[in-house]
């Protein structure tokens, strides 16, 4: 049972990396900007949670002048302006246009793959179901990987830094800080497994529904 679970995990990681490789081949900018956007989001959270508050509260302790504080605040406001402009452009313009490009090229890859096989394969219901499922899910899976991988990467970096800062201040507090992350990781795995099992149980019924819909349509 453990071997099967480990194989599923390896396959999941390999599938995610495969999707990311496909997207990189279609649009490298989308991958770079997705990681940059996620890093900015989590970086701002870390900055305002640690650096910003530490600088303001330490202004009196370190005897910073009004000019130094004003310059720091002006720099923060300028950076927020640039990051919010980038986020608005990336979310509202670049992503919308790039989604069309991804959708087209991913479906073309599937189409070219499907036309390269022998036509007798289409007489196999399993192959037909796999192809229709892939064509309907490939874009959704690709965008999901684009969203999840940068988020996981950025969350890991920011959480590691936050825990390191807390550990430098108080080691006991850092240990208690780790507990929610550990529990969330365990419960998250359980929740994902339940969702996976539910989706697998629904596949036969969904295929029947799709078959009926295709039959009625034809």
C-alpha positions in Angstrom: 0.0 0.0 0.0 2.8 2.4 0.9 4.6 1.5 -2.4 1.4 2.4 -4.3 1.0 5.7 -2.5 4.7 6.6 -3.1 4.3 5.8 -6.8 1.2 8.1 -6.9 3.1 10.9 -5.3 6.0 10.5 -7.8 3.6 10.4 -10.7 1.8 13.6 -9.3 5.2 15.4 -9.1 6.2 14.2 -12.5 2.9 15.3 -14.0 3.2 18.7 -12.5 6.7 19.1 -13.8 5.6 17.8 -17.2 2.8 20.4 -17.4 5.2 23.1 -16.4 7.6 22.0 -19.1 4.8 22.1 -21.7 3.8 25.6 -20.6 7.4 26.8 -20.7 7.7 25.5 -24.2 4.6 27.5 -25.2 5.1 30.6 -23.2 8.2 31.1 -21.0 7.0 34.6 -20.0 3.9 33.1 -18.4 5.9 30.8 -16.1 8.3 33.6 -15.2 5.6 36.2 -14.5 3.5 33.6 -12.5 6.4 33.0 -10.2 7.2 36.7 -10.0 3.6 37.6 -9.2 3.4 35.0 -6.4 6.8 36.0 -5.0 5.7 39.6 -4.9 2.4 38.7 -3.1 4.1 36.6 -0.4 7.1 39.0 -0.3 4.9 41.9 0.5 3.2 39.9 3.3 6.6 39.1 4.8 7.8 42.6 4.4 4.9 44.3 6.1 4.8 41.6 8.8 8.5 41.8 9.7 10.6 44.4 8.1 8.2 47.3 7.9 6.9 47.1 11.5 10.4 46.5 12.8 11.7 49.6 11.0 8.9 51.8 12.3 9.0 50.6 15.9 12.8 50.7 15.9 12.9 54.3 14.6 13.0 55.8 18.1 15.3 53.1 19.4 17.9 53.6 16.7 17.4 57.3 16.6 16.4 57.5 13.0 15.7 61.0 11.7 12.5 62.2 10.2 14.1 62.4 6.8 15.3 58.7 7.0 11.8 57.5 7.9 10.2 59.7 5.2 12.5 58.4 2.5 11.8 54.8 3.7 8.1 55.3 3.5 8.4 57.0 0.1 10.4 54.0 -1.2 7.7 51.6 0.2 5.0 53.6 -1.5 6.9 53.6 -4.8 7.5 49.9 -4.6 3.8 49.3 -3.8 2.8 51.4 -6.9 5.1 49.4 -9.2 4.0 46.0 -7.8 0.3 46.8 -7.9 0.7 48.1 -11.5 2.5 44.9 -12.4 -0.2 42.7 -10.7 -3.0 44.6 -12.4 -1.3 44.2 -15.8 -0.5 40.6 -15.2 -4.0 39.6 -14.0 -6.2 41.8 -16.1 -4.3 41.9 -19.4 -1.4 39.5 -19.9 -3.1 36.5 -18.3 -6.3 36.9 -20.3 -4.5 37.1 -23.6 -2.0 34.4 -22.7 -4.8 32.0 -21.7 -6.0 31.9 -25.3 -2.5 31.1 -26.5 -2.2 28.3 -23.9 -5.6 26.9 -24.7 -4.9 26.8 -28.5 -1.4 25.3 -28.3 -2.3 22.6 -25.7 -5.2 21.5 -27.7 -3.1 21.5 -30.9 -0.6 19.2 -29.1 -3.4 16.8 -28.2 -4.8 16.9 -31.7 -1.4 16.2 -33.3 -0.9 13.3 -30.9 -4.4 11.9 -31.6 -3.9 12.1 -35.4 -0.6 10.3 -35.3 -2.1 7.1 -33.9 -3.7 4.4 -35.9 -7.4 5.0 -36.6 -8.3 1.7 -35.1 -7.5 3.1 -31.7 -10.7 5.1 -31.8 -12.7 1.9 -31.8 -11.4 1.3 -28.3 -13.8 3.0 -25.8 -10.9 3.4 -23.3 -8.8 5.4 -25.7 -11.7 7.5 -26.8 -12.6 8.3 -23.1 -9.0 9.1 -22.3 -8.7 11.4 -25.3 -12.0 13.3 -24.6 -11.0 13.5 -20.9 -7.6 14.9 -21.7 -9.0 17.4 -24.2 -11.5 18.7 -21.7 -9.0 18.8 -18.7 -5.6 19.7 -20.2 -6.2 23.5 -20.1 -7.7 23.4 -16.6 -4.8 21.2 -15.3 -2.2 23.5 -16.9 -3.6 26.7 -15.3 -4.0 24.9 -12.0 -0.3 23.9 -12.1 0.6 27.5 -13.1 -1.2 28.7 -10.0 -0.2 26.0 -7.5 3.5 25.5 -8.1 4.5 29.2 -7.8 2.2 29.5 -4.7 3.8 26.5 -3.0 7.3 27.7 -3.8 6.6 31.3 -2.6 4.8 30.1 0.5 7.7 27.8 1.4 10.3 30.6 1.1 8.2 33.2 3.0 7.2 30.7 5.8 10.8 29.6 6.2 12.0 33.2 6.6 9.2 34.0 9.1 10.0 31.0 11.2 13.7 31.8 11.0 13.0 35.3 12.3 10.8 34.0 15.1 13.4 31.4 16.0 16.0 34.1 16.3 13.7 36.0 18.7 12.4 33.1 20.7 13.0 29.4 20.0 10.0 28.2 22.0 7.6 30.4 20.1 9.1 29.2 16.8 8.3 25.6 17.8 4.6 26.5 18.5 4.5 28.4 15.2 5.4 25.2 13.3 2.5 23.3 14.8 -0.2 24.9 12.6 1.9 24.3 9.5 2.4 20.6 10.4 -1.3 20.1 11.2 -2.3 21.9 8.0 0.0 19.7 6.0 -1.4 16.5 7.5 -5.0 17.6 7.2 -4.4 18.9 3.7 -3.1 15.5 2.6 -6.2 13.8 4.1 -8.5 16.3 2.4 -6.7 15.9 -1.0 -7.0 12.1 -0.7 -10.7 12.4 0.1 -11.2 14.6 -3.0 -9.2 12.2 -5.1 -11.2 9.2 -4.0 -14.5 11.2 -4.6 -13.4 12.2 -8.1 -12.4 8.6 -9.0 -15.8 7.3 -7.7 -17.6 9.9 -9.9 -15.7 9.1 -13.1 -17.9 6.2 -14.3 -21.1 8.2 -13.7 -19.6 11.2 -15.4 -18.6 9.1 -18.4 -22.1 7.8 -18.6 -23.5 11.3 -18.5 -21.1 12.4 -21.2 -22.0 9.5 -23.4 -25.7 10.2 -23.0 -25.1 13.9 -23.8 -23.0 13.0 -26.9 -25.7 10.5 -28.1 -28.5 13.0 -27.7 -26.5 15.7 -29.4 -25.7 13.4 -32.4 
